[in-house]
Amino acid sequence: MLYEELTSEIIEVFYKVYNTLGYGFLEKVYENAMMIELKKAGLECKNQCPIAVYYEGESVGDYSADIIVENLIILELKAAEALVDEHGYQLINYLKATDREVGLLFNFGKKPQFKRKIFTNDRKG
């Protein structure tokens, strides 16, 4: 599995944050806590990273990745009742717009949830 060790470490951080804070905070609270724990784990991470989206070679907008770890993995954080298909599609689109191939979708809902997404295209490599 691509970046298996790194993704496992990030997932452990997610559960630590979830188990400490529990359910009911805004996404920004979880994002800040994730940043603290990722850095404590010795991982390079940046939050709210702007990423340009292109259509036929022209910039059509920007989005901000919640967190990028080791410049390899995009983390998309949610604080929703449950993950829905649209959340997964959002992360896939973020991967499409970049040269990153792996994304982790975390939900700090009533029950902790995560999904791992992989996308490769001609922007990769």
N, CA, C and O atoms as a MOPAC input file, in Angstrom:
PM7 MOZYME 1SCF
protein

 N      0.85000 1    -1.17800 1     0.00000 1
 C      0.00000 1     0.00000 1     0.00000 1
 C      0.90100 1     1.24900 1     0.00000 1
 O      1.87700 1     1.31300 1     0.74700 1
 N      0.57600 1     2.21000 1    -0.81900 1
 C      1.37100 1     3.42200 1    -0.96500 1
 C      1.42100 1     4.21000 1     0.34900 1
 O      0.38000 1     4.55900 1     0.90700 1
 N      2.63600 1     4.48800 1     0.84100 1
 C      2.85700 1     5.24600 1     2.08200 1
 C      2.15400 1     4.61500 1     3.28400 1
 O      1.63300 1     5.32700 1     4.14300 1
 N      2.14000 1     3.30800 1     3.34600 1
 C      1.40700 1     2.59200 1     4.39400 1
 C      1.86200 1     2.97800 1     5.80100 1
 O      1.03000 1     3.22500 1     6.67400 1
 N      3.17300 1     3.03100 1     6.02600 1
 C      3.68600 1     3.34900 1     7.35900 1
 C      3.28800 1     4.77400 1     7.77000 1
 O      2.86000 1     5.00600 1     8.90000 1
 N      3.43500 1     5.70900 1     6.84800 1
 C      3.09800 1     7.10400 1     7.13200 1
 C      1.59600 1     7.27400 1     7.37600 1
 O      1.18800 1     7.96300 1     8.31000 1
 N      0.78500 1     6.64700 1     6.53600 1
 C     -0.66400 1     6.78200 1     6.74200 1
 C     -1.09300 1     6.14000 1     8.06200 1
 O     -1.98400 1     6.65600 1     8.73800 1
 N     -0.47500 1     5.03000 1     8.43100 1
 C     -0.79300 1     4.39400 1     9.71500 1
 C     -0.46500 1     5.33000 1    10.87800 1
 O     -1.22700 1     5.42100 1    11.84100 1
 N      0.65700 1     6.01700 1    10.78800 1
 C      1.05200 1     6.95900 1    11.83900 1
 C      0.06200 1     8.12800 1    11.92700 1
 O     -0.29300 1     8.56500 1    13.02100 1
 N     -0.37400 1     8.62400 1    10.78100 1
 C     -1.33900 1     9.72600 1    10.75900 1
 C     -2.68100 1     9.27100 1    11.34000 1
 O     -3.32300 1    10.02000 1    12.07600 1
 N     -3.10000 1     8.06000 1    11.01800 1
 C     -4.36100 1     7.52400 1    11.53800 1
 C     -4.29800 1     7.39700 1    13.06400 1
 O     -5.28500 1     7.66900 1    13.74700 1
 N     -3.14900 1     6.98700 1    13.59700 1
 C     -2.97400 1     6.92500 1    15.04900 1
 C     -3.14800 1     8.30100 1    15.67200 1
 O     -3.76500 1     8.44000 1    16.72800 1
 N     -2.59500 1     9.32600 1    15.00900 1
 C     -2.74600 1    10.70700 1    15.49400 1
 C     -4.22200 1    11.09900 1    15.49500 1
 O     -4.70900 1    11.70500 1    16.45000 1
 N     -4.92800 1    10.75100 1    14.42600 1
 C     -6.36600 1    11.04900 1    14.33700 1
 C     -7.11000 1    10.46500 1    15.54500 1
 O     -7.89200 1    11.16500 1    16.18900 1
 N     -6.87100 1     9.19900 1    15.84800 1
 C     -7.57100 1     8.57000 1    16.97000 1
 C     -7.17600 1     9.18800 1    18.31200 1
 O     -8.00900 1     9.29600 1    19.21300 1
 N     -5.92500 1     9.58800 1    18.45000 1
 C     -5.51100 1    10.24900 1    19.69200 1
 C     -6.27400 1    11.56000 1    19.86300 1
 O     -6.78600 1    11.84900 1    20.94400 1
 N     -6.34700 1    12.35100 1    18.79200 1
 C     -7.07400 1    13.62800 1    18.86800 1
 C     -8.55500 1    13.36400 1    19.14100 1
 O     -9.15800 1    14.01700 1    19.99300 1
 N     -9.13200 1    12.41700 1    18.42700 1
 C    -10.56000 1    12.11800 1    18.63100 1
 C    -10.82600 1    11.66000 1    20.06900 1
 O    -11.76700 1    12.12900 1    20.70900 1
 N    -10.00900 1    10.75900 1    20.56200 1
 C    -10.21600 1    10.22100 1    21.90900 1
 C    -10.00300 1    11.28200 1    22.98900 1
 O    -10.58700 1    11.19400 1    24.06900 1
 N     -9.17700 1    12.27300 1    22.70400 1
 C     -8.92800 1    13.34900 1    23.66100 1
 C    -10.03500 1    14.40000 1    23.63200 1
 O    -10.52900 1    14.81300 1    24.68100 1
 N    -10.42400 1    14.83200 1    22.43400 1
 C    -11.41000 1    15.91300 1    22.31200 1
 C    -12.85500 1    15.42400 1    22.22300 1
 O    -13.77900 1    16.10700 1    22.66600 1
 N    -13.04000 1    14.24200 1    21.65000 1
 C    -14.39300 1    13.74900 1    21.46300 1
 C    -15.12200 1    14.46900 1    20.34500 1
 O    -14.50900 1    15.08000 1    19.46900 1
 N    -16.42900 1    14.38400 1    20.39200 1
 C    -17.31200 1    14.88000 1    19.34400 1
 C    -17.87400 1    16.25800 1    19.70400 1
 O    -18.10100 1    16.54600 1    20.87900 1
 N    -18.10100 1    17.11300 1    18.69500 1
 C    -18.86000 1    18.32700 1    18.92000 1
 C    -18.15200 1    19.64100 1    18.67600 1
 O    -18.77200 1    20.69800 1    18.78300 1
 N    -16.85800 1    19.60500 1    18.34800 1
 C    -16.14600 1    20.84800 1    18.06800 1
 C    -16.20200 1    21.18100 1    16.57300 1
 O    -16.55000 1    20.33400 1    15.75000 1
 N    -15.85800 1    22.40800 1    16.24300 1
 C    -15.73300 1    22.81100 1    14.84400 1
 C    -14.49300 1    22.17200 1    14.23300 1
 O    -13.55100 1    21.81200 1    14.94000 1
 N    -14.50500 1    22.03700 1    12.91400 1
 C    -13.36600 1    21.42600 1    12.21300 1
 C    -12.04900 1    22.11400 1    12.55400 1
 O    -11.02200 1    21.44500 1    12.67500 1
 N    -12.05700 1    23.43100 1    12.71000 1
 C    -10.82100 1    24.18000 1    12.97600 1
 C    -10.15800 1    23.72800 1    14.27300 1
 O     -8.93100 1    23.68700 1    14.36000 1
 N    -10.95700 1    23.39000 1    15.27700 1
 C    -10.41300 1    22.90600 1    16.54600 1
 C     -9.66400 1    21.59500 1    16.31000 1
 O     -8.55200 1    21.40900 1    16.80400 1
 N    -10.28000 1    20.69100 1    15.55300 1
 C     -9.63000 1    19.41200 1    15.25300 1
 C     -8.39000 1    19.61800 1    14.38700 1
 O     -7.38100 1    18.93800 1    14.57100 1
 N     -8.46700 1    20.54500 1    13.45100 1
 C     -7.30600 1    20.84500 1    12.59700 1
 C     -6.13500 1    21.31600 1    13.45500 1
 O     -5.01000 1    20.84500 1    13.28200 1
 N     -6.39100 1    22.23400 1    14.37100 1
 C     -5.31800 1    22.74000 1    15.23600 1
 C     -4.74200 1    21.62900 1    16.11000 1
 O     -3.52700 1    21.55100 1    16.29400 1
 N     -5.60400 1    20.77600 1    16.64800 1
 C     -5.12800 1    19.65900 1    17.47900 1
 C     -4.32700 1    18.66100 1    16.64500 1
 O     -3.30400 1    18.15100 1    17.10100 1
 N     -4.78600 1    18.38300 1    15.43200 1
 C     -4.04100 1    17.47700 1    14.54000 1
 C     -2.65500 1    18.04300 1    14.25200 1
 O     -1.67100 1    17.30200 1    14.25700 1
 N     -2.56600 1    19.34200 1    14.00200 1
 C     -1.26700 1    19.96500 1    13.72900 1
 C     -0.31800 1    19.77900 1    14.91500 1
 O      0.85600 1    19.45700 1    14.73200 1
 N     -0.82900 1    19.98200 1    16.12400 1
 C     -0.00300 1    19.80800 1    17.32000 1
 C      0.50800 1    18.37300 1    17.40700 1
 O      1.70000 1    18.15100 1    17.61900 1
 N     -0.38300 1    17.40300 1    17.24700 1
 C      0.00400 1    16.00000 1    17.39100 1
 C      0.89800 1    15.51500 1    16.25200 1
 O      1.82100 1    14.73400 1    16.48200 1
 N      0.63600 1    15.96500 1    15.03600 1
 C      1.49600 1    15.57800 1    13.90700 1
 C      2.91400 1    16.09300 1    14.12100 1
 O      3.88200 1    15.38100 1    13.85600 1
 N      3.03800 1    17.31700 1    14.59600 1
 C      4.36300 1    17.88400 1    14.85800 1
 C      5.04300 1    17.15100 1    16.00600 1
 O      6.24700 1    16.89900 1    15.96000 1
 N      4.26200 1    16.80300 1    17.04900 1
 C      4.82900 1    16.03000 1    18.16200 1
 C      5.33600 1    14.67800 1    17.68000 1
 O      6.29000 1    14.13600 1    18.23900 1
 N      4.70100 1    14.12900 1    16.64300 1
 C      5.12200 1    12.83800 1    16.07900 1
 C      6.32800 1    12.99900 1    15.15600 1
 O      6.81400 1    12.01900 1    14.59000 1
 N      6.80700 1    14.22700 1    15.00500 1
 C      7.98700 1    14.47000 1    14.17200 1
 C      7.69300 1    14.56400 1    12.69000 1
 O      8.59700 1    14.42200 1    11.86700 1
 N      6.44000 1    14.80300 1    12.34100 1
 C      6.05600 1    14.87400 1    10.93400 1
 C      6.00100 1    16.32200 1    10.46700 1
 O      5.53100 1    17.20400 1    11.18600 1
 N      6.48300 1    16.54700 1     9.26700 1
 C      6.37300 1    17.87500 1     8.66300 1
 C      4.94300 1    18.05100 1     8.17600 1
 O      4.42500 1    17.21300 1     7.43800 1
 N      4.31000 1    19.13400 1     8.58700 1
 C      2.93600 1    19.36100 1     8.15900 1
 C      2.65900 1    20.85200 1     8.02000 1
 O      3.22300 1    21.69100 1     8.72200 1
 N      1.77000 1    21.13700 1     7.08800 1
 C      1.33000 1    22.51000 1     6.85000 1
 C     -0.18700 1    22.48400 1     6.76300 1
 O     -0.77400 1    21.53800 1     6.23900 1
 N     -0.81500 1    23.53400 1     7.28300 1
 C     -2.26900 1    23.58000 1     7.18500 1
 C     -2.71700 1    24.74600 1     6.30900 1
 O     -1.99400 1    25.72300 1     6.11300 1
 N     -3.93800 1    24.60600 1     5.79100 1
 C     -4.55600 1    25.59300 1     4.90500 1
 C     -3.62200 1    25.97600 1     3.75300 1
 O     -3.37800 1    27.15400 1     3.49100 1
 N     -3.11300 1    24.95100 1     3.08100 1
 C     -2.19400 1    25.14300 1     1.95100 1
 C     -2.99000 1    25.45500 1     0.69100 1
 O     -3.83800 1    24.66100 1     0.28200 1
 N     -2.72400 1    26.61200 1     0.06500 1
 C     -3.45300 1    26.93300 1    -1.16400 1
 C     -2.99600 1    26.04700 1    -2.32100 1
 O     -1.80200 1    25.82700 1    -2.52100 1
 N     -3.95800 1    25.55000 1    -3.06600 1
 C     -3.65700 1    24.71800 1    -4.23100 1
 C     -4.51600 1    25.20200 1    -5.38900 1
 O     -5.73900 1    25.28600 1    -5.27800 1
 N     -3.86200 1    25.51900 1    -6.49900 1
 C     -4.57100 1    26.00400 1    -7.68400 1
 C     -5.22300 1    24.83600 1    -8.41900 1
 O     -4.66800 1    23.73900 1    -8.48900 1
 N     -6.40800 1    25.09200 1    -8.96400 1
 C     -7.12900 1    24.10700 1    -9.76400 1
 C     -7.11300 1    24.60000 1   -11.20200 1
 O     -7.39800 1    25.76600 1   -11.47800 1
 N     -6.77300 1    23.68500 1   -12.12400 1
 C     -6.65100 1    24.04600 1   -13.52700 1
 C     -7.68400 1    23.32000 1   -14.37800 1
 O     -8.07100 1    22.18600 1   -14.09500 1
 N     -8.11100 1    24.00000 1   -15.41600 1
 C     -9.00000 1    23.42600 1   -16.42300 1
 C     -8.39200 1    23.73800 1   -17.77500 1
 O     -8.23500 1    24.90100 1   -18.14400 1
 N     -8.05100 1    22.69300 1   -18.50800 1
 C     -7.41700 1    22.82900 1   -19.81800 1
 C     -6.26000 1    23.82600 1   -19.79300 1
 O     -6.12600 1    24.68100 1   -20.66800 1
 N     -5.42900 1    23.68300 1   -18.75800 1
 C     -4.21800 1    24.47800 1   -18.65900 1
 C     -4.39700 1    25.86500 1   -18.06900 1
 O     -3.42000 1    26.60300 1   -17.93800 1
 N     -5.60800 1    26.23600 1   -17.71400 1
 C     -5.84100 1    27.56600 1   -17.15600 1
 C     -6.37400 1    27.45500 1   -15.73300 1
 O     -7.20000 1    26.59800 1   -15.42000 1
 N     -5.87600 1    28.34500 1   -14.88200 1
 C     -6.31900 1    28.36300 1   -13.49000 1
 C     -7.79100 1    28.77100 1   -13.42800 1
 O     -8.18900 1    29.78700 1   -13.99800 1
 N     -8.59300 1    27.96600 1   -12.72600 1
 C    -10.02500 1    28.25500 1   -12.59500 1
 C    -10.43200 1    28.45700 1   -11.13600 1
 O    -11.61300 1    28.64400 1   -10.84300 1
 N     -9.48000 1    28.42200 1   -10.23800 1
 C     -9.80200 1    28.64300 1    -8.83500 1
 C     -8.76600 1    28.03400 1    -7.91900 1
 O     -7.79900 1    27.41000 1    -8.35600 1
 N     -8.99500 1    28.23200 1    -6.65400 1
 C     -8.09000 1    27.72500 1    -5.63300 1
 C     -8.90400 1    27.06100 1    -4.52900 1
 O    -10.08300 1    27.35800 1    -4.33800 1
 N     -8.26900 1    26.18600 1    -3.83300 1
 C     -8.85000 1    25.64400 1    -2.61300 1
 C     -7.72300 1    25.52700 1    -1.60800 1
 O     -6.55100 1    25.63100 1    -1.96800 1
 N     -8.06400 1    25.31600 1    -0.37200 1
 C     -7.05400 1    25.15000 1     0.66900 1
 C     -7.16400 1    23.74900 1     1.23400 1
 O     -8.21300 1    23.34000 1     1.73200 1
 N     -6.07100 1    23.02700 1     1.14700 1
 C     -6.01200 1    21.70300 1     1.76500 1
 C     -5.96200 1    21.90300 1     3.27700 1
 O     -5.20800 1    22.73900 1     3.77500 1
 N     -6.77200 1    21.12900 1     4.00600 1
 C     -6.76500 1    21.28200 1     5.46200 1
 C     -5.35600 1    21.10300 1     6.00800 1
 O     -4.83500 1    21.97700 1     6.70000 1
 N     -4.73900 1    19.95800 1     5.69000 1
 C     -3.36900 1    19.68400 1     6.13800 1
 C     -2.67300 1    18.85100 1     5.06600 1
 O     -3.27500 1    17.95200 1     4.47900 1
 N     -1.40900 1    19.15600 1     4.81700 1
 C     -0.56500 1    18.31100 1     3.96800 1
 C      0.58200 1    17.81500 1     4.83400 1
 O      1.27800 1    18.60900 1     5.46700 1
 N      0.77800 1    16.49900 1     4.86200 1
 C      1.79800 1    15.87100 1     5.70700 1
 C      2.94700 1    15.37900 1     4.83400 1
 O      2.75200 1    14.69300 1     3.83100 1
 N      4.16100 1    15.75900 1     5.25800 1
 C      5.39300 1    15.34800 1     4.56900 1
 C      5.34300 1    15.67600 1     3.07000 1
 O      6.00400 1    15.02300 1     2.26300 1
 N      4.56500 1    16.68100 1     2.71300 1
 C      4.37800 1    17.09500 1     1.31900 1
 C      3.93200 1    15.93200 1     0.43100 1
 O      4.15500 1    15.95100 1    -0.77900 1
 N      3.30400 1    14.92600 1     1.03400 1
 C      2.89100 1    13.72600 1     0.30900 1
 C      1.40500 1    13.42100 1     0.43100 1
 O      0.78300 1    12.96700 1    -0.52900 1
 N      0.83900 1    13.66400 1     1.59500 1
 C     -0.51500 1    13.18900 1     1.87800 1
 C     -1.41300 1    14.36200 1     2.25900 1
 O     -1.08500 1    15.16300 1     3.13400 1
 N     -2.55700 1    14.44000 1     1.57700 1
 C     -3.54600 1    15.48000 1     1.88200 1
 C     -4.52300 1    14.92900 1     2.91400 1
 O     -5.06100 1    13.83300 1     2.75900 1
 N     -4.73900 1    15.71000 1     3.97000 1
 C     -5.73700 1    15.35800 1     4.97700 1
 C     -6.92500 1    16.28700 1     4.81600 1
 O     -6.77000 1    17.50800 1     4.78900 1
 N     -8.10300 1    15.71000 1     4.70800 1
 C     -9.34500 1    16.47400 1     4.66300 1
 C    -10.10900 1    16.13200 1     5.93100 1
 O    -10.41200 1    14.96600 1     6.18600 1
 N    -10.42000 1    17.15100 1     6.72500 1
 C    -11.06800 1    16.95400 1     8.00900 1
 C    -12.53200 1    17.37500 1     7.94600 1
 O    -12.88300 1    18.38700 1     7.34000 1
 N    -13.36400 1    16.58000 1     8.58000 1
 C    -14.79400 1    16.87200 1     8.67500 1
 C    -15.22300 1    16.72400 1    10.13300 1
 O    -14.63500 1    15.96600 1    10.90400 1
 N    -16.25800 1    17.46800 1    10.47900 1
 C    -16.89400 1    17.31800 1    11.78400 1
 C    -18.39200 1    17.20000 1    11.49700 1
 O    -19.17900 1    18.07100 1    11.86800 1
 N    -18.76200 1    16.12600 1    10.84000 1
 C    -20.12300 1    15.91400 1    10.35300 1
 C    -20.76700 1    14.74100 1    11.08500 1
 O    -20.09800 1    13.96500 1    11.76700 1
 N    -22.07300 1    14.63700 1    10.92600 1
 C    -22.81000 1    13.51600 1    11.51500 1
 C    -22.20700 1    12.19000 1    11.03800 1
 O    -22.03300 1    11.25500 1    11.82000 1
 N    -21.89400 1    12.12900 1     9.74400 1
 C    -21.27000 1    10.93900 1     9.15500 1
 C    -20.64900 1    11.33700 1     7.82100 1
 O    -21.02500 1    12.34600 1     7.22500 1
 N    -19.70400 1    10.54200 1     7.36700 1
 C    -19.12800 1    10.77300 1     6.04600 1
 C    -20.15100 1    10.40200 1     4.98100 1
 O    -20.88700 1     9.42500 1     5.12100 1
 N    -20.18600 1    11.19400 1     3.92000 1
 C    -21.05500 1    10.91700 1     2.78200 1
 C    -20.19400 1    10.87800 1     1.52100 1
 O    -19.04200 1    11.31300 1     1.53300 1
 N    -20.75500 1    10.35700 1     0.44200 1
 C    -19.99900 1    10.21800 1    -0.80400 1
 C    -19.33700 1    11.51400 1    -1.24700 1
 O    -18.21100 1    11.50000 1    -1.74400 1
 N    -20.03300 1    12.63600 1    -1.06900 1
 C    -19.49600 1    13.92400 1    -1.51800 1
 C    -18.15500 1    14.25200 1    -0.85700 1
 O    -17.29000 1    14.86500 1    -1.48300 1
 N    -17.97900 1    13.85300 1     0.39000 1
 C    -16.71100 1    14.09900 1     1.07600 1
 C    -15.57200 1    13.35700 1     0.37900 1
 O    -14.48600 1    13.90600 1     0.19400 1
 N    -15.82400 1    12.11600 1    -0.00300 1
 C    -14.81300 1    11.33200 1    -0.71600 1
 C    -14.49000 1    11.92100 1    -2.07600 1
 O    -13.32700 1    11.97900 1    -2.47400 1
 N    -15.53000 1    12.36200 1    -2.79700 1
 C    -15.30900 1    12.97800 1    -4.11100 1
 C    -14.51500 1    14.27400 1    -3.97900 1
 O    -13.67800 1    14.58600 1    -4.82700 1
 N    -14.78000 1    15.01900 1    -2.92100 1
 C    -14.03700 1    16.26100 1    -2.68600 1
 C    -12.54500 1    15.95100 1    -2.54600 1
 O    -11.71200 1    16.63100 1    -3.14400 1
 N    -12.21300 1    14.94200 1    -1.77100 1
 C    -10.80400 1    14.58800 1    -1.58100 1
 C    -10.19000 1    14.07900 1    -2.88400 1
 O     -9.05600 1    14.43500 1    -3.20200 1
 N    -10.90500 1    13.26200 1    -3.63900 1
 C    -10.39200 1    12.79000 1    -4.93200 1
 C    -10.10600 1    13.98200 1    -5.84500 1
 O     -9.08200 1    14.00100 1    -6.52900 1
 N    -10.98800 1    14.96600 1    -5.86500 1
 C    -10.75700 1    16.15200 1    -6.68900 1
 C     -9.52500 1    16.91000 1    -6.23800 1
 O     -8.79100 1    17.44200 1    -7.07100 1
 N     -9.28500 1    16.97000 1    -4.93500 1
 C     -8.07200 1    17.61000 1    -4.43800 1
 C     -6.83500 1    16.86500 1    -4.92400 1
 O     -5.84100 1    17.48500 1    -5.30000 1
 N     -6.89500 1    15.53700 1    -4.91700 1
 C     -5.76600 1    14.75200 1    -5.42200 1
 C     -5.58500 1    14.96800 1    -6.91700 1
 O     -4.45600 1    15.05200 1    -7.39800 1
 N     -6.68700 1    15.05700 1    -7.65600 1
 C     -6.61300 1    15.30500 1    -9.10200 1
 C     -5.91200 1    16.61700 1    -9.41200 1
 O     -5.19400 1    16.72400 1   -10.40600 1
 N     -6.11700 1    17.61000 1    -8.56500 1
 C     -5.59600 1    18.95200 1    -8.80900 1
 C     -4.12400 1    19.09500 1    -8.43500 1
 O     -3.52200 1    20.13900 1    -8.68700 1
 N     -3.54100 1    18.06100 1    -7.83700 1
 C     -2.15800 1    18.15500 1    -7.35700 1
 C     -1.33600 1    16.98400 1    -7.88100 1
 O     -1.83200 1    16.13200 1    -8.61700 1
 N     -0.07900 1    16.96500 1    -7.48600 1
 C      0.76900 1    15.82400 1    -7.82600 1
 C      0.81500 1    14.80900 1    -6.68000 1
 O      1.62700 1    13.88400 1    -6.69900 1
 N     -0.05400 1    14.98300 1    -5.68700 1
 C     -0.11900 1    14.02300 1    -4.58500 1
 C     -1.05800 1    12.89000 1    -4.94800 1
 O     -2.03400 1    13.08500 1    -5.67300 1
 N     -0.75700 1    11.70800 1    -4.44300 1
 C     -1.51800 1    10.52300 1    -4.83000 1
 C     -2.36300 1     9.93000 1    -3.71000 1
 O     -3.25100 1     9.11800 1    -3.96900 1
 N     -2.09700 1    10.32800 1    -2.46500 1
 C     -2.79100 1     9.73200 1    -1.32800 1
 C     -3.46000 1    10.82100 1    -0.50400 1
 O     -2.87600 1    11.86900 1    -0.22600 1
 N     -4.70100 1    10.54300 1    -0.12300 1
 C     -5.43200 1    11.44000 1     0.75800 1
 C     -6.11800 1    10.65000 1     1.84500 1
 O     -6.52500 1     9.50700 1     1.64200 1
 N     -6.24100 1    11.27300 1     3.00600 1
 C     -6.96300 1    10.67500 1     4.11900 1
 C     -8.09800 1    11.60300 1     4.50100 1
 O     -7.89900 1    12.79900 1     4.71400 1
 N     -9.28200 1    11.03900 1     4.58500 1
 C    -10.48000 1    11.76600 1     4.95500 1
 C    -10.84900 1    11.35300 1     6.37800 1
 O    -11.11700 1    10.18100 1     6.64200 1
 N    -10.86000 1    12.32500 1     7.29300 1
 C    -11.15400 1    12.03800 1     8.69600 1
 C    -12.43800 1    12.74800 1     9.10400 1
 O    -12.64300 1    13.91900 1     8.78400 1
 N    -13.29300 1    12.03000 1     9.81000 1
 C    -14.50400 1    12.63300 1    10.34000 1
 C    -14.50700 1    12.53300 1    11.86100 1
 O    -14.43400 1    11.44600 1    12.43400 1
 N    -14.59300 1    13.70100 1    12.49600 1
 C    -14.67000 1    13.78900 1    13.94500 1
 C    -16.14500 1    13.86400 1    14.35800 1
 O    -16.53400 1    14.73700 1    15.13500 1
 N    -16.95100 1    12.95300 1    13.84000 1
 C    -18.38100 1    12.92000 1    14.13200 1
 C    -18.66700 1    12.14300 1    15.39600 1
 O    -17.77400 1    11.92300 1    16.21500 1
 N    -19.92700 1    11.72200 1    15.56000 1
 C    -20.30800 1    10.95900 1    16.76200 1
 C    -19.47700 1     9.69600 1    16.88800 1
 O    -19.15200 1     9.26200 1    17.99300 1
 N    -19.13600 1     9.11000 1    15.75200 1
 C    -18.21100 1     7.98000 1    15.70900 1
 C    -17.04200 1     8.39400 1    14.82500 1
 O    -17.26000 1     8.97000 1    13.75900 1
 N    -15.80200 1     8.11700 1    15.24100 1
 C    -14.66900 1     8.47700 1    14.39200 1
 C    -14.67800 1     7.64000 1    13.11600 1
 O    -14.91200 1     6.43200 1    13.16100 1
 N    -14.42400 1     8.28100 1    11.99100 1
 C    -14.38200 1     7.58300 1    10.70800 1
 C    -13.20000 1     8.09700 1     9.89900 1
 O    -12.81600 1     9.26100 1    10.00300 1
 N    -12.63000 1     7.20500 1     9.09100 1
 C    -11.62200 1     7.66300 1     8.13100 1
 C    -11.72700 1     6.82500 1     6.87000 1
 O    -12.17400 1     5.67900 1     6.88900 1
 N    -11.29900 1     7.43500 1     5.77500 1
 C    -11.20400 1     6.75100 1     4.48900 1
 C     -9.89300 1     7.14600 1     3.85100 1
 O     -9.43800 1     8.28300 1     3.97800 1
 N     -9.29700 1     6.19700 1     3.16800 1
 C     -8.04400 1     6.41900 1     2.44700 1
 C     -8.37100 1     6.45700 1     0.96900 1
 O     -9.05500 1     5.57100 1     0.45500 1
 N     -7.88400 1     7.48100 1     0.28400 1
 C     -8.13800 1     7.62200 1    -1.14600 1
 C     -6.81400 1     7.71300 1    -1.88700 1
 O     -5.86000 1     8.33800 1    -1.42400 1
 N     -6.78100 1     7.07200 1    -3.05000 1
 C     -5.59900 1     7.12700 1    -3.92500 1
 C     -6.06200 1     7.54900 1    -5.29900 1
 O     -7.08300 1     7.07600 1    -5.79700 1
 N     -5.29600 1     8.45100 1    -5.91500 1
 C     -5.61000 1     8.86100 1    -7.27700 1
 C     -4.30500 1     9.14500 1    -8.00300 1
 O     -3.46900 1     9.91600 1    -7.52900 1
 N     -4.14300 1     8.51500 1    -9.15100 1
 C     -2.97500 1     8.80900 1    -9.98600 1
 C     -3.46800 1     9.28000 1   -11.34400 1
 O     -4.46200 1     8.77900 1   -11.87000 1
 N     -2.75600 1    10.25200 1   -11.90100 1
 C     -3.06600 1    10.71900 1   -13.26100 1
 C     -1.79500 1    11.27700 1   -13.89000 1
 O     -0.70800 1    11.07900 1   -13.34900 1
 N     -1.90700 1    11.96400 1   -15.00900 1
 C     -0.71000 1    12.41100 1   -15.71600 1
 C      0.02000 1    13.54600 1   -14.99900 1
 O      1.13500 1    13.88600 1   -15.39300 1
 N     -0.56700 1    14.14400 1   -13.96100 1
 C      0.12500 1    15.15500 1   -13.17700 1
 C      1.10100 1    14.51100 1   -12.18800 1
 O      1.96000 1    15.18900 1   -11.62400 1
 N      0.96400 1    13.21700 1   -11.98700 1
 C      1.79900 1    12.50600 1   -11.01800 1
 C      3.12700 1    12.12000 1   -11.65600 1
 O      3.22300 1    11.82200 1   -12.84700 1
 N      4.14400 1    12.14200 1   -10.80000 1
 C      5.42800 1    11.64500 1   -11.22800 1
 C      6.21900 1    12.63600 1   -11.95100 1
 O      7.33700 1    12.34400 1   -12.37400 1

